[in-house]
């Protein structure tokens, strides 16, 4: 069987999980953030869930999450996770991120 990882031309990018945080259980959902890095020294985040308010469009992940440090990636992740949060919106949902 052909091993894709042995052929460097086929590897687009590889990420290393640097750290993972479990935030407090929030509205009965365990929210988590992963910070990843690539070979170029950039840091990225992945969110376990996306907040979607009532009548709002489907959740999306941010493709602009490249940061020079882990701490900046964590700040950006928390900001993105809670940017649209509205505690008075009783119909809102935390959707799991299938790519987490």
N, C-alpha and C positions, 0 to 999 in steps of 0.2 A: 504494500500500500504506500502511496506517495505521501511524504510528510511535508505539509505546507511550511512548517516552521524552519525546515532546513534550507529552503529556497528563499533567501533574503529579498528577492524581487517581489515576492508575493505578500510579504508582511508590510502592511500599510503603517501601522503604529502599534506599539506594545505599551501597556500601562502597568505600573506597579502600585499596589494599594499601600499607601503610606500610613494612613490612620483611619479609624472609623469611630464615630461618636454616636451614642444613643442618647437622644434628647429625652426629656421626660415624656411619659405617655401623655398625649395631648388629644383630648376628645376621644378617648378610648383607642387611639392609634399610636403605636410605637414608632416615632419618627427617628430616622437615622441619616447620617451624612458620611460619605466616604470621600477621602481626599486621595487622589491618584497623582502619579508623576509619570513623565515620559523621559526618553533618553536625552532630550534637549534641556532638561532641568526645569520644565514648566510644570505647573500644578493645575489640577482640574478637580471638580467636585461632581458627585452623583448624589441625588436625593432619593430616599426610599419612597417618598410620597409627594404628590402635587396637590395643592389646594385649589378647588374649583368652586367658586361662589354660585349661588342660584342664578340661572339664566346666563352664565358666562360660558365662553367657548371651552372646548376640551383642553386638558392640560398639555403643556409643551415643556420640553427641557430647553435650557439655554445653550446655544452653540457657542456663545461668547463667554466661556467661563475659564479662559486661560489666565493664570496668575503667576507672578514671579516668586511668590512665597506660599508656604502652607497656610500661614495665618490669614493672608489675604483671600485665599481660596475658601477658607472656613467662613470668613465674614461675608463674602459674596454668596455662599451657599445659604447661610441663614437669612440674609436679606431676600434672596430669591424665593426661599421657601415660605416666608411670611409676608411678602410684599402685598398680596391681595387679601390677606386674612381679615375677616370682619366677624368679630365675636357675636354680633347681633344677627348674622345670617344663619338661621336655623336649618336651612335647606342645603347648605354647603356640604361638600364631600371631600375627603382626603383620598385621592386615587393612588393605588400602589404603582410605583414605577417598575414596569416589567423588565427594564434594562438594569435594575439595581442588582 
